[in-house]
């Protein structure tokens, strides 16, 4: 098994998924994220004690983004040559 040249530790700022507001309260509301856009929405207004909104601050480190835990990137090779 090959080893990567460098294997930096991958730090995730958030491991839980962002769940949709009221998806735990009503069965008709799925868990897939939708941003709150209501004029009185406590989630959009970021009141204390409500769910968090996804924003740019949760982004991954540029050197470890899209990297697998083994240290490699996943990609497809379609022009394989045989010698």
C-alpha positions in Angstrom: 0.0 0.0 0.0 1.5 3.4 -1.0 1.9 6.1 1.6 1.4 9.8 1.0 4.4 12.1 1.1 2.8 14.3 3.8 -0.1 13.4 5.9 -1.4 16.5 7.7 -4.0 16.0 10.4 -7.5 16.7 9.1 -9.3 19.0 11.5 -13.1 19.4 11.0 -14.6 22.5 12.5 -18.0 20.9 12.6 -18.8 17.2 12.3 -22.6 17.3 12.7 -24.7 18.0 9.7 -26.8 21.2 9.4 -30.4 20.1 9.9 -33.4 22.1 8.7 -35.3 24.2 11.2 -38.4 22.3 12.6 -37.3 19.0 10.9 -37.3 17.4 14.4 -40.7 18.8 15.2 -42.8 17.9 12.1 -42.6 14.7 10.0 -43.6 16.7 6.8 -40.4 18.8 7.1 -37.4 16.8 5.8 -33.9 17.1 7.3 -32.3 18.6 4.2 -31.0 22.1 4.8 -33.0 25.1 3.7 -32.1 28.6 4.7 -34.7 30.4 6.8 -36.0 33.5 5.0 -39.0 34.6 7.1 -39.1 38.2 8.3 -39.6 37.1 11.9 -37.5 33.9 11.8 -35.5 33.5 15.1 -33.0 31.2 13.2 -32.3 33.8 10.5 -32.0 36.6 13.1 -29.5 34.3 15.1 -31.3 34.4 18.4 -29.5 32.6 21.3 -30.4 28.9 21.7 -31.4 28.3 18.1 -29.8 26.1 15.4 -26.6 27.3 13.7 -26.5 28.6 10.2 -23.9 27.3 7.8 -21.4 30.0 6.9 -17.9 30.4 5.5 -16.2 30.1 8.8 -17.0 26.3 8.9 -14.8 25.7 5.8 -12.0 23.2 5.8 -8.3 24.0 5.6 -7.1 24.4 2.0 -4.4 21.8 2.3 -6.7 19.1 3.7 -9.9 19.9 1.8 -11.3 16.9 -0.2 -8.6 14.7 1.3 -9.5 11.1 2.4 -8.4 9.9 5.9 -5.6 7.9 4.2 -4.0 11.2 3.0 -4.8 10.8 -0.7 -7.2 12.5 -3.0 -9.9 10.5 -4.7 -9.9 10.8 -8.5 -10.6 8.7 -11.6 -7.9 7.8 -14.1 -9.4 7.3 -17.5 -6.3 7.2 -19.7 -4.4 4.3 -18.2 -1.4 3.1 -20.3 -0.1 -0.4 -20.2 3.6 -1.0 -20.7 
